[in-house]
């Protein structure tokens, strides 16, 4: 059946800055060789070393957020960075997706992975993919 695997975040968020494009490339090669996943979702933020090179490995990039001034400012800053870093054709791979209100709800006391897989957020991600 359908399902997903989840890799927990690093306990020390500063370690994310040490991940390189080479590390991501190697991880994706292993996933491709030893699994039958058709899609890999990376939630990497901006702190990964060689960030633009990591993005260039992606067929599609989804920027999830909720409507509002802060999200719009972050997106303007992100696109300004990308316009200086990658070619214009690459920008066509990026999709901005507003997270609907019902998909934002994560409940305490319930298995987080089950919620992400089968809850409103999981349903939302599957509909976007």
N, C-alpha and C positions, 0 to 999 in steps of 0.2 A: 504494500500500500504506500500511499504518499506519506511523507514525513520529512523530518529534517534532523540534522545534527547541529549541535551548538557548541562552540568553543567559548568558554568563559573568558571574560576580560582579564587582563593582567592585574594582579593584586597591587602592583606599584605602577600607576599610570605613566610615570616618567620613563618606564621601560619601552613604551610605545615609540618614543623618539629614537630608539636604537634600531627599530625595524627598518630594513632597507628594501629597495626595489628587488634586489637579489633574493632576499628572504621571502618576499611575497611571490616572486616568480617560482622559487623552489617549492614553496607550499602548494601553489596551484598545479605544478607538475605532478606532485605526489597525489593530490586529490584527483587529478585527471587520470593518472595511471592506475590507482588502486580503488577507485570508487566508480559508481555509475551515475553520479550527480550530473544533471543537465545544466544546473544553475548554481553558482556560488555567490553568496551575498557577503560582502565585506563591509563592515561598519568601522571605517578607519579614521574618520575625522581628518583634521589638517595636520596632526602632529607627527605623521609618519615621515621619516627621512626619505628623500627622493619622491615626494608626494606626486608630482606631475608625472613622473615615470610610471608610478603605480597606476595612476588613472589611465595612462595610455595603453595599458594592458587590458582594460575593460571594454567590452562591447557596448555596454549600456551603463549609464550612471544615473541613479535616481537620488535627487536631493529632497528628502522628506522634511516637512515643516508645517507649521500652522500659520495662517494668515496673520500678519501684523507687522508693525514697524521694525521690530528687532530682526525677524526672519528676512524681511525684504532688504534690510541693511546688510545682513550677513551674505545674502545672495549677490548683492551688488559688489561687495568686496571680493567674493569668491570669483565672480565672472571677470572682474578687473584683473585679478591675479592670473586667471587662465588666459585672458587675452594677451598678456605679456609673456606667457609661458608656452602655450601650445598653438598649433595652427587653427584657423577658423573652422575648417572641416570637422575637427575634433569636437567642437562645441555642439554639433548636431547630435552627438551621442547623449547629451545631458537632458534629463527631464526633471522639471520641478513638479513635485507632487504634494498637494495639500492633504494632510492626514485628517480624515473626517472625525468629528467629535467622538463618535461611538468607538472608533478604533484606538483612541488614546487611553482608554480605560484599562488599567492593570490593577487587579485587586490583590490586596495583602492577604496572607493566610491560604492562598491557593497556589498550586505548583506553577511557577513562572513559565517553565518550558511548555507546559500544557496550554497555558494562556496564549503564549506566542504562537504555538503550532495551530491550535484549534479555536482560539478565541477570536474576538473581533479584529484584533491587529493582524493575526495570521490570515484571516479571511481577506482583509484589506490588501496585504502584501501579495497574496495569490492572485487577487483580481488585477493588480498592477502588472505583475509579471506576465 
